[in-house]
Amino acid sequence: MVVEDKILEVNNISFSYEDNLIFENISFSIKRGDVLCILGPNGTGKTTLIKCLNGLHDIDSGEILINGENIETLSFSQISKHIGYIPQSHVPSFPFTVFDVVLMGRAPYLNLTQSPRAEDEKIAIKSLKTLGIYDLKDKEYTNLSGGERQLVFLARVLTQQPDILILDEPTSHLDFGNQIKLLEIIDRLAEAGLSVIMSSHFPDHAFLSSTKVAIMKNKKFIDFGAPGDVVTEDNLKEAYSIDVKLIELDENRKVCVPMKTNLKLDI
């Protein structure tokens, strides 16, 4: 049974590699149109958590519900119809055309003997047009820039027609301008009803496109809630072990400025 309009519920989940506990007792929920940004230092378990949310890792305890259904009862194909996932990096192996790469997003809806149908092609074309990259459809994916590849991969995921989009540090390999463009695309997708979960190393991004923020440290969330309540100087200092100043540009925008630590090295 779906509880209200919660599209994803995470209840007290924990995960470990063999005897190494990565995180424990993490709980949160998101609704349709939410954008959740997960912040935290390197090695704190953000990527591992994301892989648990899309079924790539089996949790040790707790439960993950997608539209009220326990993820453990769903096949990988069923999960793929609900969740679209873009990892931190993707190295293209074959020179497929952009259109063919995007059309691969229909795989969860086809069996091993089926070829894409006209309807599948229409959905792929719509995804390309939504992201403004229809003019790239006949180009080889391997010849694109990093920013273009990211958009093509996003179009492929949209072609899955998921309820939830999960992005692992989607802006980490993008230049300054393409970072902002991608965040604006995320905003538009959320306004259209897609729920988004993304991890980031940039606290500023939480103010740009998020409705909810989690800060992860020491195997747990140290805070979760609205960006203005969670992205504070105290929380950022606890997470990153440095002083951070929040500066208000206007009533709708803040920026995070890390302060130098005056580190002394014996050189």
C-alpha positions, 0 to 999 in steps of 0.5 A: 500500500502506498503511504500518502504520496511517498514514492521512496521510503527508507527505514532503518537500513544498514550495510556492511562489507563483510565485517566493515560497517559502512552505514547504519540506521538510515531512514528518510522518505521522498515524495514525487517532485522532491530533489534530495541532495546527499552531502558528505566527505569522501569515503563516508558511504554516499555511493554505497548508499545509492547502490543500496537504494537501486538494488545493486547492493543488498542491505543487512537490515531495514527496508527500502520501499518503492511505491510501497513495495519492498525492493527485495521482492522486485526483480532487477527489471522491475526496479529499472522501471521505477529507478533510473541510475547514473553512476559517477563515471561511464567509459564508452566501449563501442561507437554506438550512435547517440540514438542507439545509446538512448534507445537502450533505456527501453531494455527493461520493457523488452525481453531477450528476443524482442527488438525496440518497437516504434513506440520505444523509438518515439520515447527515445526521441522525446527524451532527446528533445526534452534535453535539447540534444536531438541534433546529436542523435546520429553522432557517435557517443564516443566522440562527444564531450564529457558534458554531452555524454552526461546529457546522453546518459541522462536521456537514456535513463529518462527513456526508462520512464522511471519514477525516481532518478538517482545520480551519483555526483553528476556534476563532478566531471563537468565544467562550471557552466555545464554544472549549472545547466545540469542542475537546471535540467534537474529542476525541470525534471522535478517540476514535471514530477520526477523524484531525484536523489543525487550525491554531491561534493558541492554544498552550494548545489543543495541551495540551487536545486534541492528540496531536501538535504542529507549530510552523511558522516560517521556511518549515519545522517547527521542531519536531514531536512530543508536546505536552509535548515541543514546546510549550516556552518555548524553542520558543514564544519562537523562534516568536513572538519573545516570552517565554512562561511555561508554568504547570502547573495539574495533572499533565495540564494546562499553560497558556501565559502570554505576557510583556509586552515593554515595547515603547516607542513614539514617540507 
